[in-house]
Amino acid sequence: MKQTHLSKTSKLAALLAGATMLGLVSQSALAAGTASGTSISNTATLSYAVGGVSQTGITSVAATFTVDNKVNVTVVEGNTTFTTVVPGQLAAVTTFTVTNVGNTAQDYVLAAANVASGQTLFAGPLTDNFDATNVKVFVDANGNGVYDAATDTATFVDELAADANKTVFVVVDVPVAQVNSDVALVSLSATTHDAGAAGLGAATVDLLAANTAGVDVVFADAAGSDEVAKDGKHSARDAYKVVSAIISVAKTVTLLCDPINGNTNPKNIPGAAVQYAITITNSGAADASLSQVTDSLNAALAFNADLISGAGAGANCVAGVGSLSASGFGAVAGVGATTYVAPGLATQAVTAGATTAGQNITINYPTLVSPATGALVGGVLPAGDFITVYFNAFVQ
């Protein structure tokens, strides 16, 4: 800061040293400190007597100085936890807050980048093992804290007043090849620039070595995640974690009966009935929206619309005996490993969502209806769940 010391007469020096100081500050102090450029003036007034007679008080000439610019900025990650993403996701958003904790309005240049592989963040800890792509940064235009691609287009902070803050979004794409639990760390930095007019000002320069009568600049920022202290910058990190479904498809076939042996040690001979089961399992950490499974029966097979059971067929391994379902399909869903056991139960009969057309089988999971598939709502298979759909066919 600048100071001007005005001399007093040597006769009054000792008296002035004990005088009461009256501070006259031209502007109220902010939480971040008195605004730069503020002129602070102080005078001292002496009361004294000569020969027992009070004399007119003597007031010193004002001692004045100008408050300098204390540059200080913080970047803080939005919620102290990772952002969940899925493989191939576009425009995945993390949120930061940039705050001007200095005493002067400033502009800030924003920069987002991937963090080097192997770096860690948050509990666990999360360890970076891939780079996000198409990394971009945008300023929240309307202050609602939600990224809106149509309006949040600014890439730097303009004219941020002392004690004010801005929400800033880092927006990335996630490569489709990533798998469950993969982690990408990103950093956001804010570099101080001069304010005073619309648009980005020049980079602010630290004038700590100078001591002028004007407003000098002093960098006072702390070290951030990716830069040192007192450099006019600050930074923080956030993480994207892939939390995805892990889907597997398994198809099994069980021999139920044949026309010679019934269901006692049956053989795969013409006229035998087999049961196919198609099981979808989600062993990942996120729900999955299932669409369709299509299956084409071999020409040597004929779909059995009655879904006969081995026990019901007995020695008469023929269509129409031991029917479980009018649609020819059964289904069972649940948590963990499949509980499907051939030949199935009547309570697992499917009434909609699975159809045949000639040799072609179609299972439409969003419309699959059965008392046994209550966990499958709208085709959504929760993490850790399975869904098995089964049907019968005769060997020709």
Secondary structure, DSSP 4 states (H G I P E B T S, - for coil): ----PPP--TTTHHHHHTSPEEEEESSPPBTTBSPTT-EEEEEEEE--EETTEE---EEPPPEEEE--EEE-EEEEESSSSPEEE-TT--SEEEEEEEEE-SSS-EEEEEEEEEPPTT-EETTTTEE--S--EEEEEEE-SSSSSS--TTT----EEEEEPTT-EEEEEEEEE--TT--TT-EEEEEEEEEEEE-SSSS--PBP---TT---SS--EEE-PPP-SSS-SSSSEEEEEEEEEE----EEEEEEEEEEEBTTTBTSS----TT-EEEEEEEEEE-SSS-EE--EEEEE--TTEEEETT---HHHHTT---TTSS---SSSEEEEEEESS----TT--GGGB--BSEEEETTEEEEEGGG-B-GGGTT-BTTEE-TTEEEEEEEEEEE-
